[in-house]
Amino acid sequence: MSHLSRTVFATMRQMGRAYPALEPALETMTEPQLQDMLRLMRDVQESEKGRMQGRMSRMGIPRGMIR
């Protein structure tokens, strides 16, 4: 397993998710595919972070309370 595929795998787990059908495919993905997968997951994380910050802002909670 390459360093990049391990990073993708670790990012999945950090998100609290397991994808048993997708994880074996990481070993066969090309580097550009793995980079896109990692970029996609990070975009989703940023989107979720922004959504939660907006929700907290509407509740009157200061923006610095969530990272």
C-alpha positions, -999 to 999 in steps of 0.1 A, spaced: 0 0 0 15 33 -10 19 63 13 -9 82 -5 -34 52 -2 -26 49 35 -33 87 38 -66 83 21 -74 53 43 -64 72 75 -85 102 64 -116 79 60 -111 66 95 -105 100 109 -139 110 95 -153 81 115 -163 61 85 -155 27 71 -160 18 34 -154 -20 32 -161 -21 -5 -140 9 -14 -110 3 8 -95 -27 -11 -98 -6 -43 -73 20 -29 -45 -4 -36 -53 -4 -73 -60 33 -78 -35 55 -96 -18 84 -79 -40 110 -96 -71 90 -86 -59 88 -50 -51 126 -50 -86 133 -62 -101 110 -36 -82 128 -9 -91 162 -22 -128 151 -23 -127 140 13 -110 172 24 -136 193 5 -164 174 23 -147 180 57 -144 217 49 -180 219 37 -192 202 69 -170 225 90 -185 256 73 -220 243 77 -215 237 114 -199 271 119 -229 288 101 -253 269 124 -233 279 155 -233 315 143 -270 315 139 -273 302 174 -251 332 186 -221 310 195 -188 328 187 -170 315 155 -138 306 173 -155 279 194 -152 253 167 -122 245 146 
